[in-house]
Amino acid sequence: MTHLAIIAGRGVLPLQVAKAAAGLGYEVFIFAIEGQADAAFDGFTVQSVRLGAIGHIQRQLNKCGCSELVMVGKVAWPSLAALRPDAAAIKLLSKLVRRGDDSVLRVITQYFAEHGITTLPVSQFLTDRAMPLGHVAGPPLDAAGETMIEIGVDLLDRLGNSDVGQAVVVQNGRILAIEAAEGTSAMLARSAGLIDSHAGVAVFVKMQKSGQDQRLDTPFIGGDTLQAAAAAGIHVLAVEAGAVMLADDLPLISDLCEKHRLTFVGISATARK
């Protein structure tokens, strides 16, 4: 039986991945990040780990016989002082001057690979959660909404190599908000004060970063984002099909879209071109 390690951040996704992996025959070991992982991993072997203890985590993974790894869940990166990096983490940090989150995760993944641990994408386990292409729920998309989506996609494509988020809010041809270090929820809350309820439709666009490694920081959208978008005054959400994953089951997503009159569509990566 293959041993799978899950480095778990905040939210229910780590638990969902653990259950799916167990159903596929994996022996699952949970490495819960201190102060961040908050799911109840009943029935699984759980070990609490510090985010900065990369060397310790690697040794524990090898001790448990874990040859495969998934990193899943929301993670808030603390200050360097709060991180308290161990010797292995300090060596990795020296490679990361002026790089972004994706580079941090890439270097960590390479470090684990050097110690016989392969990092797998979340999509390998949550196989039914990929965003579908086309209209998913809510009212039909109109021409004005399509135009706003094109503007958002164009901007995200140009920002793809920058360490900013994967989402924007567009209204009347203007970029109202770009996701930064604060995350999607805070960006949506910030955009609420910028959206004109008497103007054209406000659109939220979320895409995978250009060249994004699906094993690292997989983009998700779920019910919390839909509700935050509705509260901000957004009526259209466009998400890259096949690249962004659903944090909740599609029936729940559809119910929320109907409740809040949200148009929810999956757009193709070819929209970048």
C-alpha positions in Angstrom: 0.0 0.0 0.0 1.4 3.4 -1.0 1.8 5.9 1.8 0.6 9.4 1.1 1.4 12.5 3.1 -1.0 15.4 3.2 0.5 18.7 4.3 -2.7 20.3 5.5 -3.6 24.0 5.7 -6.8 25.6 6.6 -10.3 24.5 5.4 -12.1 21.3 4.6 -10.2 20.5 1.4 -7.3 18.6 3.2 -9.9 16.3 4.8 -11.7 15.8 1.4 -8.4 14.9 -0.2 -7.6 12.5 2.7 -10.9 10.7 2.3 -10.6 10.5 -1.5 -7.1 9.1 -1.2 -8.1 6.5 1.4 -10.9 5.4 -0.9 -8.3 4.9 -3.6 -6.3 2.6 -1.3 -3.7 5.0 0.0 -2.4 4.9 3.6 -2.9 8.5 4.5 -0.7 10.5 7.0 -1.8 14.0 7.9 0.8 16.7 8.6 -1.3 19.5 10.0 0.3 22.9 9.9 0.3 24.5 13.4 -2.2 27.3 13.8 -3.7 26.8 10.4 -5.1 23.3 9.8 -8.5 23.2 11.3 -10.3 20.2 10.0 -11.2 17.2 12.1 -9.1 14.4 10.8 -10.8 11.6 12.7 -9.6 8.2 11.7 -6.3 9.4 10.2 -2.8 9.5 11.6 -2.2 13.1 12.4 1.0 14.9 13.3 1.3 18.7 14.0 4.1 20.5 12.2 5.5 24.0 12.0 5.4 25.7 8.6 9.1 26.6 8.8 10.3 23.1 9.9 10.9 21.8 6.3 13.7 19.5 7.3 11.7 18.0 10.2 8.7 17.4 7.9 10.9 15.7 5.3 12.4 13.4 7.9 9.0 12.5 9.3 7.7 11.8 5.8 10.6 9.4 5.2 10.1 7.8 8.6 6.4 7.2 7.8 7.4 5.7 4.4 5.5 8.4 2.5 6.8 8.4 -1.1 4.0 10.7 -2.3 2.8 14.1 -1.0 -0.1 16.5 -1.5 -0.1 20.1 -0.3 -3.6 21.4 0.2 -5.5 24.0 2.2 -5.2 27.7 2.7 -1.8 28.8 4.2 -1.0 32.2 5.6 2.7 32.8 5.3 4.0 34.4 8.5 6.9 36.8 8.9 10.4 35.4 8.9 10.6 35.7 12.7 7.3 33.9 13.2 8.3 31.3 10.7 11.2 30.1 12.7 12.9 28.3 9.9 15.0 25.2 10.6 18.3 24.6 9.0 16.8 23.0 5.8 14.3 25.9 5.5 17.1 28.5 5.8 19.0 26.9 3.0 15.9 26.9 0.8 15.1 30.5 1.7 18.6 31.6 0.5 17.5 30.5 -3.0 14.3 32.7 -2.9 15.5 36.3 -2.9 13.0 38.4 -4.7 10.8 35.4 -5.7 7.1 34.8 -5.1 4.9 32.2 -3.4 4.9 29.9 -6.4 8.7 29.9 -6.3 8.7 29.1 -2.6 6.5 26.0 -3.2 8.5 25.0 -6.2 11.8 25.0 -4.2 10.1 23.0 -1.4 8.8 20.5 -3.9 12.3 20.1 -5.4 13.7 19.6 -1.9 11.2 16.8 -1.1 11.9 15.2 -4.5 15.6 15.0 -3.6 14.6 12.9 -0.6 12.4 10.5 -2.6 9.0 12.2 -2.1 6.9 13.0 -5.2 4.4 15.9 -5.0 1.1 15.1 -6.6 -1.7 17.5 -7.7 -4.9 17.8 -5.8 -6.8 17.1 -9.0 -5.5 13.5 -8.9 -7.8 12.8 -6.0 -10.7 15.3 -6.3 -11.4 14.1 -9.9 -14.9 15.4 -10.0 -14.1 18.9 -8.9 -12.6 20.5 -12.0 -14.5 23.5 -13.2 -16.6 22.5 -16.2 -16.6 24.5 -19.5 -19.5 26.8 -20.3 -22.5 28.0 -18.4 -22.8 26.2 -15.0 -25.5 28.0 -13.2 -27.6 31.2 -12.9 -28.9 33.6 -15.5 -27.4 33.4 -19.1 -24.3 35.4 -19.8 -24.9 38.5 -21.9 -22.7 40.4 -24.4 -21.7 43.0 -21.8 -20.6 40.3 -19.4 -18.6 38.6 -22.1 -16.7 41.8 -22.8 -15.8 42.3 -19.1 -14.6 38.7 -19.0 -12.3 39.4 -21.9 -10.8 42.4 -20.2 -10.2 40.5 -17.0 -8.6 37.5 -18.8 -6.3 39.9 -20.8 -5.1 41.5 -17.6 -4.6 38.2 -15.7 -2.6 36.9 -18.7 -0.3 39.9 -18.6 0.1 39.5 -14.8 0.8 35.8 -15.0 4.5 35.9 -14.2 4.0 38.4 -11.3 3.4 37.4 -7.8 -0.1 38.7 -7.5 -3.3 36.7 -7.2 -5.3 34.9 -9.9 -8.5 37.0 -9.8 -9.8 40.5 -10.8 -13.0 42.4 -10.7 -14.1 44.4 -13.7 -17.0 46.8 -14.3 -17.7 49.1 -17.2 -14.3 48.3 -18.8 -12.4 49.3 -15.6 -10.3 47.1 -13.4 -11.7 47.7 -9.9 -9.6 45.2 -7.9 -6.7 42.7 -8.4 -6.2 39.9 -5.9 -3.0 40.5 -4.0 -1.5 39.1 -0.8 -4.8 39.5 1.1 -6.5 36.7 -0.8 -9.7 36.4 -2.7 -12.2 37.1 0.1 -10.5 40.3 1.2 -10.2 41.4 -2.4 -13.9 40.9 -2.9 -14.7 42.8 0.3 -12.4 45.7 -0.9 -14.2 45.8 -4.3 -17.6 46.2 -2.7 -16.9 49.9 -2.1 -15.8 50.4 -5.7 -18.7 48.7 -7.5 -21.4 51.1 -8.8 -24.8 49.3 -8.4 -26.3 51.6 -11.0 -23.7 50.9 -13.7 -23.0 47.9 -15.8 -22.6 44.4 -14.6 -19.6 43.7 -12.3 -17.6 40.6 -13.2 -15.2 38.4 -11.2 -12.6 36.5 -13.3 -10.4 33.8 -11.9 -7.7 32.1 -13.9 -4.7 29.8 -13.3 -1.4 31.7 -13.5 0.4 31.3 -16.8 2.7 28.3 -16.5 1.3 27.4 -13.0 2.3 24.0 -11.8 -0.9 22.3 -10.8 0.8 20.6 -7.9 1.5 24.0 -6.3 -1.2 26.3 -4.9 -4.1 24.9 -7.0 -6.7 27.7 -7.5 -10.1 26.9 -6.0 -13.5 28.5 -5.9 -16.3 27.6 -3.6 -19.4 28.7 -1.9 -17.6 31.2 0.4 -16.3 33.0 -2.7 -19.7 33.0 -4.4 -21.4 34.5 -1.3 -18.6 37.1 -0.9 -19.0 38.1 -4.5 -22.8 38.4 -4.2 -22.3 40.6 -1.0 -19.9 42.8 -3.0 -22.4 43.4 -5.8 -20.9 41.1 -8.4 -23.3 39.2 -10.6 -21.0 37.3 -13.0 -18.2 34.9 -12.1 -16.0 33.5 -14.8 -13.5 30.8 -13.9 -11.0 28.9 -16.0 -12.4 25.5 -16.9 -10.2 22.5 -16.1 -7.6 24.5 -14.2 -9.6 26.0 -11.3 -11.2 23.5 -9.0 -14.4 23.6 -7.1 -14.1 23.6 -3.3 -17.7 22.4 -2.9 -19.9 20.0 -4.8 -21.6 21.3 -7.9 -25.2 21.1 -6.5 -24.2 23.4 -3.7 -22.6 25.8 -6.1 -25.7 25.8 -8.3 -28.0 26.4 -5.4 -26.0 29.4 -4.3 -25.9 30.8 -7.8 -29.7 30.5 -8.1 -30.2 32.0 -4.6 -28.0 35.1 -5.4 -28.8 35.4 -9.1 -25.1 34.8 -10.0 -24.1 33.8 -13.5 -21.3 31.2 -13.1 -19.4 30.2 -16.2 -16.3 28.1 -17.1 -14.1 29.8 -19.7 -11.4 28.2 -21.8 -7.7 28.7 -21.5 -7.7 29.7 -25.1 -9.4 32.9 -24.0 -5.9 34.0 -23.0 -4.9 34.2 -26.7 
